[in-house]
């Protein structure tokens, strides 16, 4: 676990607020930074497929196949460039989400 955010936060809290309470506040803020509580969350692979974590393997495969049939770039080959690019990005996100779920379930 990282420690430098806690140390920097504690020192800055003590210096800026000039009290032990400042030390505590700085330590807590530093811990929040070290634990990545303030960073934006990455996309949930279940949300990309429109599922929740309790979905069965069959539900995951069904949602994956349904979405890929809908967003596969070959389905919009005759459409405009912007639509093809959007479908390609969406298909990549669906593939990445499916791969992440499969990897998570194999590991767990």
FENNORBEL-V826057 format. One record per backbone hydrogen bond with DSSP energy under -0.5 kcal/mol. NH is the residue of the N-H (numbers start at 0). CO is the residue of the C=O. If there is no record, write none. Layout:
BEGIN
nh: {NH | NH}
co: {CO | CO}
END
This chain:
BEGIN
nh: {6 | 7 | 8 | 9 | 10 | 11 | 12 | 13 | 14 | 15 | 16 | 17 | 21 | 22 | 23 | 24 | 25 | 26 | 27 | 28 | 29 | 30 | 31 | 32 | 33 | 34 | 35 | 36 | 37 | 44 | 47 | 48 | 49 | 50 | 54 | 59 | 60 | 61 | 62 | 63 | 64 | 65 | 66 | 67 | 68 | 69 | 70 | 71 | 74 | 75 | 75 | 76 | 78 | 83 | 84 | 85 | 86 | 87 | 88 | 89 | 90 | 91 | 92 | 93 | 94 | 95 | 96 | 97 | 98 | 99 | 100 | 101 | 102 | 103 | 104 | 105 | 106 | 107}
co: {2 | 3 | 4 | 5 | 6 | 7 | 8 | 9 | 10 | 11 | 12 | 13 | 18 | 18 | 19 | 20 | 21 | 22 | 23 | 24 | 25 | 26 | 27 | 28 | 29 | 30 | 32 | 31 | 31 | 42 | 43 | 44 | 46 | 45 | 51 | 55 | 56 | 57 | 58 | 59 | 60 | 61 | 62 | 63 | 64 | 65 | 66 | 67 | 71 | 71 | 72 | 73 | 75 | 79 | 80 | 81 | 82 | 83 | 84 | 85 | 86 | 87 | 88 | 89 | 90 | 91 | 92 | 93 | 94 | 95 | 96 | 97 | 98 | 99 | 100 | 101 | 102 | 103}
END
